[in-house]
Amino acid sequence: MTPKIGTLYGIGVGPGDPDLITLKAVRVLQRVPHIFASCSTKNSYSLALNIVRSHLNGAGIEHLPFPMTRDPQVLQEAWEKNAGRVLEVLASGTDAAFVTLGDPLTYSTFGYLLKTLKRLNPEVSVVTIPGITSYSAAAARTHIPLTEGEESFVLISGAQGAARLREVVDRSDNIVMLKTYRHFEEIYRALEELDLLDRATCISRCGLDGETVVENLRDFKGQPVPYLSMIIIKKKGKGY
Ligand SMILES: C[S@@+](CC[C@H](N)C(=O)[O-])C[C@H]1O[C@@H](n2cnc3c(N)ncnc32)[C@H](O)[C@@H]1O
């Protein structure tokens, strides 16, 4: 008899509020014996794990460390090591979950894990459970429609600064920029230059302690924003 191989469930835990998680995700989290959560190499903190903690039923927790670097070789090695560990657990016949903030296939570590797992073992069994994205939650929190009628909507990253914003600004009606933290000042200046400051809203820590909604970006006056911050830009105006 071929030994049973476990399934990995990639679970989107939503943006912060523990109630913003699917029933399917909760059922799987309460059933699997092993839960993986990514963390940095410096400490074992995982926001995704904190979000689901109240839903857990005694599963074993294992942190998978990922270095905070852009060095592709270092990252590749970390992915291979972590994917190897996941495959080891699945090979013992155990089902496991990997928890991730928001949606697992939207700017998430899970996308890299998935690719590496499939490369190392094309037969690996993976089920992805979608999650509410941070920007869906922010739109709900602020009552800002992300897109209406024939409008377009573009999701971009601010991790490298304002370059992506400049690239898409002429072609999009609505823009959501995640990962704004590190280069907020540069992004602010670009919005000012593009005459979009009045059309932007910054939402930080949506659904978490310390949540803020800043409707007038001029209020920042050079202050830093929290790591979990995004900007919603309505090119045609906020409509109120
Ligand atoms: C690595 S991405 C994760 C995106 C996530 N997978 C999703 O579906 O929204 C991290 C970025 O998401 C945004 N983010 C995630 N959770 C957030 C929250 N609760 N409030 C505001 N922004 C959040 C921030 O822009 C942060 O820099």
The ligand as a MOL file (V3000), in Angstrom:
LIG
                    3D

  0  0  0     0  0            999 V3000
M  V30 BEGIN CTAB
M  V30 COUNTS 27 29 0 0 0
M  V30 BEGIN ATOM
M  V30 1 C 3.1410 41.4050 2.0260 0
M  V30 2 S 1.7170 42.3810 1.7260 0 CHG=1
M  V30 3 C 0.4350 41.2890 2.1970 0
M  V30 4 C -0.8470 41.4970 1.4160 0
M  V30 5 C -1.9150 40.5140 1.8160 0
M  V30 6 N -1.5880 39.1860 1.3560 0
M  V30 7 C -3.3020 40.9080 1.3110 0
M  V30 8 O -4.0050 40.0500 0.7580 0
M  V30 9 O -3.7040 42.0410 1.5140 0 CHG=-1
M  V30 10 C 1.8330 43.4600 3.0920 0
M  V30 11 C 1.1400 44.7860 2.8060 0
M  V30 12 O -0.2750 44.6040 2.8450 0
M  V30 13 C -0.8810 45.7500 3.3920 0
M  V30 14 N -1.6450 45.3280 4.5910 0
M  V30 15 C -1.8050 44.0810 5.0370 0
M  V30 16 N -2.6210 44.0500 6.1080 0
M  V30 17 C -2.9860 45.3300 6.3420 0
M  V30 18 C -3.8200 45.9610 7.3030 0
M  V30 19 N -4.4460 45.2580 8.2470 0
M  V30 20 N -3.9690 47.3180 7.2270 0
M  V30 21 C -3.3470 48.0410 6.2660 0
M  V30 22 N -2.5390 47.4910 5.3290 0
M  V30 23 C -2.3650 46.1570 5.3600 0
M  V30 24 C 0.2230 46.7510 3.7130 0
M  V30 25 O 0.3450 47.6190 2.6140 0
M  V30 26 C 1.4340 45.8540 3.8340 0
M  V30 27 O 2.6210 46.5580 3.5340 0
M  V30 END ATOM
M  V30 BEGIN BOND
M  V30 1 1 1 2
M  V30 2 1 2 3
M  V30 3 1 2 10
M  V30 4 1 3 4
M  V30 5 1 4 5
M  V30 6 1 5 6
M  V30 7 1 5 7
M  V30 8 2 7 8
M  V30 9 1 7 9
M  V30 10 1 10 11
M  V30 11 1 11 12
M  V30 12 1 11 26
M  V30 13 1 12 13
M  V30 14 1 13 14
M  V30 15 1 13 24
M  V30 16 1 14 15
M  V30 17 1 14 23
M  V30 18 2 15 16
M  V30 19 1 16 17
M  V30 20 1 17 18
M  V30 21 2 17 23
M  V30 22 1 18 19
M  V30 23 2 18 20
M  V30 24 1 20 21
M  V30 25 2 21 22
M  V30 26 1 22 23
M  V30 27 1 24 25
M  V30 28 1 24 26
M  V30 29 1 26 27
M  V30 END BOND
M  V30 END CTAB
M  END
